[in-house]
Amino acid sequence: MKIAVIGVGRWGVHLLRNFLAHPQVSVVAVIDPQPERLAVVKQQFNLDDNVLLSTEYSDLQQVPGLTAVAIATPATTHYTLIKDCLKWGYHVLAEKPLTLDSVECLELCQLAEKQDLILMVDHTYLFHPAVEQGKNVVQAGTLGDLRYGYAARTHLGPVRQDVDALWDLAIHDLAIFNNWLGQSPVQVQATGTVWLQENQQFNQSLSGLADLVWVTMTYPDGFQVYIHLCWGNPDKQRRLAVVGSRGCLIFDEMSTTSPLTLLHGEFERQGNQFLPVNQKAEVLEFPTGEPLQRVCDRFIVSVIQNTTPEISSGWVGTELVEILSAITASLNQGGQPVAVKIQSA
């Protein structure tokens, strides 16, 4: 299967690496607007001279037998790139978010269906073995009655100039919570703070690009999630948890010894007191494997079998953009509750 990679920056090089190593794939083209990046990857991966290296993605139309493209470019470019590639008859794997506008997302999903093509979004965490194991635990009822969830995704840079901290960071945690809970939020609230780029506008957010965002999401059954997002915090955190009546499941990506931990514990009532009982920590095992390699493999299998990749289809990507758009609306309204209207199929 012949594939092209569009964009070989920080993330695109990893897509290129995985597709070059895939036994069912032949990388026939690499596109990037910066010639120096093309020179670097040609040397880094010892690319054959037959591989097209170009700064113009329209040159893909001249590549015979091209089946699919992987797109890892800034989100602002996604809509045009994906739309053109679908019109040219190529299956598409796109870096998240699908686009920055839910209406555009819907249009692309409908176009892919009309063209009978696969449109998949690289929501890498959904293919992380720890996340898959975490879903099994939550869905099995191990935590008892689910009470609430929380997450923190913080670090010191990089500071984006095209989107705010919400759109840069939140989509990972949204995807995991929705995946674990098997449902989507119906209402969201958000507040934010701008320190660094007061005059930079994105979706009319606040008075600039928010460096700090606090999000509350409410699901149909009343379950609530609280998310802390910041790209100006030296305390790097990648931590997500679901709390139930019998325990707490924690996915801590920064932990090298126990990234997935089940903390058992519940209350036993004695008179008018509630005493903690059955407390213990259980480190959960899960298979090894690079999540992005599994993303790439799922994409290839979906194209070969012509089956929609349900876990991370264009429709899933659209739903997440619709949620982010609702959160942005709340941010613009100073934290007012905003209903989430999911239009995706």
N, C-alpha and C positions, 0 to 999 in steps of 0.2 A: 504494500500500500504506500503510495507516494504522498508525502506530507510536507508542508512548508511551515516555518516558524516566523511569525511577524513580531518583531521586537525582541532584542536579545540584551536587555538591560539586566538589572539585579535578579529578576525572577525568570525572565525569558531564557537565560542561559541554562537554568535547571530544566526547563521544558526541553530545550534542545538536547541536553545531555541524556535525558531519559528516552527521547524518541530515537536518538542515535543508537542507543543500546537495545532498543526493542527489536526482537527477532522478526516481527511481521511488518516492519516499517522501513521505508527508505526516505531519508530526508533529502529532498531534491532542491529546496530553496530556503534561503535565509534572508529576511528583509529587515532593514533597520535604517532610519533616516540619517544615522551618523556613520559615515564611511569608516571611521576609526574603530567603531565597534565591530563592524564586519571583518576588518583585518584582524582584530584580536581573536574573535571566535574561530576564524579560519585557521589561525595558528594554534590556538588552544586545543581545538578538537581535531586538528589535522584533516580538515575537510577536503574531500576530493575536488579536483578542478571542475568536475562536471556539475557540482552544486552551484546553483545560481545565487550570486550575492548581489543584492540590489538595494538602493535607497528608495525605490518606488514600488509600492505593493501592486500597482496595476500591471507590472511586468509578470505577475503570476499567470496572467491569461495566456502567456506564451509558453508556459511549461506543459509539455504533453503528458497526459495521464494523471495530472494532479487530482487527488481525491479529497484531501482535507487540509485545513490550516489550524494552527494554534496561535492565538493572539495574546500577546503580553505587552500591551502598550498602555499609555495613560487612559484612564476611564473616559475622559472627554472625547477620545478618538474612537471608542468602541462602536458607537451606533453606525457611523459611516462605514467603517471597516467591515463589520459583521454583515451589514446589509449588502454591501457590494459582493462579498465572498459568497453569501447565500445565493445571490442573483446569478453569480457565475457558476453555481452548481457545486460548491465545496461544502463539505461538512465542517462544522466550526467548534473548536474548544476555545473558550474565552476566559481570560483571567477575570476574577471578580473585581467590582460588581459588573453585572452584565452591561448596564449603562447607568447613567445618573438620573434617568427619567423613566418612570414606570410605564408611561404611554409608549415610549420608544421600545421598551422591553417587550410589551405585548405585541407590538408590530413585528418585532424580530421573531418571536415565537410563532406567530401566525404565518410569517413568511417561510420559516423553516418547515412547518407542517405542509404548506402549499407546495413547496419544492421537494417534499419527501426527503428532507435532510436532517441530520442530527445536529442539534444545538445544545451544547453542554457547557456548564460554567464550572470553572476550577475552584470549587469550595473545598480546599484541600483537607480541612479539619474533618469533614464528613467521612473521609477515607482513612483517618487516623485509627489504628487498631485500638487505642485506648478509648476513643470516642465511641467506637462500635461496641466495645465491651461495656462501656458506661450505659449505653442505651439498653443493653440486655438487662442490666441490673435494675434500672429505673422501671422498665416495662414489666419486669418480673414481680414487682410489688415488694421488693426487698426492703425498701425504705419506709414501708407502711403508708399512711395517709400523707400525701405530699403537701408540705406547708409553704415553702417559698424557695427561691433560688437567688444566687448572687454571683457576680463576676467582677474581676478587676483586670484591666489590660492597660498597663502603664509602662513608660520608658522615657529616656531622655533622647529625643530625636529618633529618626529623622522627622523634621517638621515639613509638612507638605504645603505647597502653595496653590494647589488646584482644588483641594477639598479640605474640610475641617477634620478634627480628631474623631468625630462621630463616624463620618463616612470612611475614614482611613482604618478605623479599628473595630467598630462595633459589629460588623457583618459576621465575623467569626463566631462571636458569642451568640448572636441571634440564631445562626445556623445550628449551633450545637444544642441550644435550649429547645428550639422547635423540633429538632431531630429526636432528642431524648423524650420530650413530652408528647410527641405525636400530634401536636396542634400548633396553631399560630395565635399570637396575641390579638385581642379585639380592641384594646385601648392602650395608648402610650402617653407618657409625660416625660419632659426633659428640660433641664436647665443647663446653661453653659457659661463659661468665663473666657474672655479674650485678653491675652496679655501681649502677644508678639506681633500680630498682623491686624491692627485695628482697621485699616482702610481696605483690606483685601476682602472682597465679597464672594460668597458662595451660597446660592439659593436664598439670598437675602438674609443670611443667618446672622443674628445679633448685629453688632457693629463691626464685624470682621470674622476671621476664621477662629472658631472656638478651639482653645487649647485644652480645655477641661470640660467634660460633659458628664452629667449624671442622668441616667435613664431609668424609668420605671415602666415595666410592661405588665399588663394584666391579661391573663388568658381566659378562655370561655368558662372554665370551671372555677374561676376566682384565684387561681394560683398566680402569684406575683414574682417578678424577677427584678433585681436591682443591679445596675451595671455602672461601674466607675471606669471612665476612659480619659487618659491623659498622655500626651507625648512630651510633657515637660517635667517628668518625675524621675529622678535618678534611681528610684526604687522600682526596678523592672519586675512587673508582675504579669503572669499569664495563668490566672487561677479562676476556676469556675466550680460552683457547687450547687447541689440540690439537697434540700433538707426535708426530711420526713419525720413522721411520728416515732420511727424506730431507728433512725440513723441519718447519716449525712454522707453523700458521695462527692468526693473532691477530685477534680482533674487539675493537677498542678504541673504545667508543662516545664516549669523551671526546676522541678525536683528531679535529680538524677537517680534517686534511690526508690522513690514511690510516687510516680506521676499519677497513678490512679489508686485512691485510697477510700476504703469504706469504713467510716467511723460508726460503730454500733453504739447505741445508747438510747434510752427512753426514760420516761417518768413512771414511777409507781406511786400511787396515791396512798398516803397513810394519814387518815383524819383530814385535816385541812392543809397538809403539806404534800409537796411533790418531790420525791426523792429520785435522783438519777440511779439507774440500775442497768445491768448488762452492758457495761461500757468496755469496749475493746477496739483496737485498730487492726484492720485487715488490709494488707497490701495486695491488690488484685493483679494477677498476671494477665498478659495479653500477648498475642503473636507479635513478632518483630516485622519490620517492613517499612520502607519509605512511603509515606502517604502520597507524595506526588507521583511516584512510580505507579501506584495503584490507580491514581486518577488517569494517567496516560493510558494504562492498560484497559481501564473501563471504557474510555473513549474509543479506543481501537476496536474492542469487542462490540461495542454498540454500533459502530459503523459497519463492521463486517456482518453482523447479524441483523442490522437495520432495526434495532430495538431501542426505545427511549431509555436513557440512563436515569431512572426514577429518582435516585437519591440526590442528583445534582443536575437536573434538566434545566433547560432555559426557563421553564415555568417555575421551578424552585427559585432560580435566580431572580425572576420577576417578583415573586412574592416577597423576597427579602428586600428588594428595592422599594416595594410599596410600603413595607414597614419602616424602612429608613426615611422615606419621604414623610410619613406621618410623624415620626420623631422630630424631623426637621421643622415641621409645622408647629409642633408644640414648643420647640426651642425658640422659634420666631415669636410665639405668643407668650413668652415668659413663663412657660411651664404649665400652661393650660392643658387639660386632658384632651386628646384627639383620638377619635375613632379610627381604627384601621379598616380600610375597605379593600379586601382582597378580591381582585378581578381575574386573577390567573386561573387557568383551567387545571 
